[in-house]
Amino acid sequence: FTADEVRRLMKELPEDKIGWSIRLLLATGMRTQELLALEPRHIAKDGSSINIAQAVVMEKGAATIGPTKTHDSVRTVPVPEMVRYCARNLRDTDKKYIWEAGKVDNPCNPSYFRKQFRNALSALEGMRMLTPHCCRHTYVTQLLALGVDPKTIQAMVGHADIDMTLYYAHAQETSKQAAIERYNEAFSNRGGGLYGNVLPFTKSG
């Protein structure tokens, strides 16, 4: 998702379980399987953090609770203030999992969640129909664009290898143009401006 699409999703998604969940995926980089394995006890009372300790895995076509993807995936995820209410609302349930299947104490099947995800996006006119995993991709890409250190991002999303974090670093065209503008301002005859004073301009002989 682009930055503009993220802003629109944050604003226009429904204020219900699927809307709160998509907002959290966009703002935390959790894997879908991690979200679906969450129990209320894993979410801080004030919604400021989420403990990732397990994930939904499929066994013989049925969703069950298993380990996280890697050892590094066990982590505490900080939740941005703007979506902490989503975490608090999801935590407010008497069920074992915040997303449950038809049977009591059974986690939700990822395919069912993907259907709910598609339904929520299709209700927003003109919104691209991407997958839940694209929320994770978006989170990493946007943090990189904001200048967050890749090692910090690696720890936040639970990548075992820094190369995986950098794999997501597909520079957006707007970021490329902004980079060129900074370079142009710093090294051009114009000088001045925010970046023009970073390096002293030396005229060529």
Buried (B, 14 or more C-beta within 10 A) or exposed (E): BBBEBBEBBBEEBEEEBBBBBBBBBBBBBBBBBBBBBBBBEBBBEEBBBBBBBBBBBEEEEEBEBBEBBEEBBBBEBBBBEEBBBBBBBBBEBEEBBBBBBEEEEBBBBBEBBBEBBBEBBEEBEEBEEBEBEBBBBBBBBBBBBEEEEBEEBBBBBBBEEEEBBBEBBEEBEEBEEEEEEBEEBBBEEEBEBEBBEEEEEEEEE
